[in-house]
Amino acid sequence: MLSASISPLIDEYIESVDQHLKKLLDTDNPLLSQIGNYICQSGGKRVRAVLLLLSSQLAGFQGQKERVIHLAGIIEFIHAATLLHDDVIDNAHIRRGNPSANQKWGNQLPVLVGDYLYAKSFFFLVKDNNTRIMETVSSATATITDGEILQLQKSENFSISEEENIEIITKKTSCLMAASCKIGAILGDVSQEKVEALHNFGIDIGIAFQLIDDMLDYTSHEKKLGKPVYNDLKGGNCTLPLIHTLKQASPAELERIHKILFQEEYSDEDLSWIGQLIKRHKADQYTLDKAQWYIQRAQQRLNIFNDSEYRQSLIDLSDYIIHRDF
């Protein structure tokens, strides 16, 4: 969960969203509710829900708080569905420090529960009856799938460029954060310029968020990270730390890297060597610097809004993304 030190508003918002998610997952099928609650209540940070809530307040939304909580819950439903599907695709065993849903129930049930969460999300959106919000969420959902397919297409392609890597991140991760911010702007009925500013704020912090995750995959450890390290490498995904290292490596290092990359299994010794190489070539710092650049640009996008506790909370949240303690 996010810390109250970011903003005293955040804990209150998260608690409300958590309670609402439990209501939304109260179904006649106990197994569906069990799996849905397992992924939705498994310690996620609720970044997307908080972005929606803070953005709506920054945009001056004066309507019922319950509606904003409900829309934040819908966004969390969609995020949970993507996690269920991603873990099946990646054959993941750990999610947020616990066995993944597919590890507990096999592949079939989590895929179906993910489908259910998607379907219920759009049912609730139709009931909310705002065309702009429906278009925003449906577009983001399609883009996430496009990003997942693009990542699969680029799997085990270790000549991928930084630009291609950012495109995948933008589609897979950033677009739902951007949609969360945009929904808040739509609720506040602000100018198109302010809608775009909040949308782009979400894009930038989403990219930074994923870059930090990609760095931690090589520099953290499983207990802190809540999932196995070197996961991207094992899954054939070439992220920015490795992309930069491949550019900086000597011919001898490149020869060993390519020998390791195209093995069927990675030894602990090989993985440790690549991790050390990434630090030697300061690819971890390069990734952190790149993430910091996106955060700075994100914060600048908020200059169009007057100073307020909500604007400051979004700035604090973006700072947290860079400095969060793992």
Beta strands, then each sheet from edge to edge (+ up, - down):
strand 1: 94-95
strand 2: 98-99
sheet 1: 1+ 2-
end
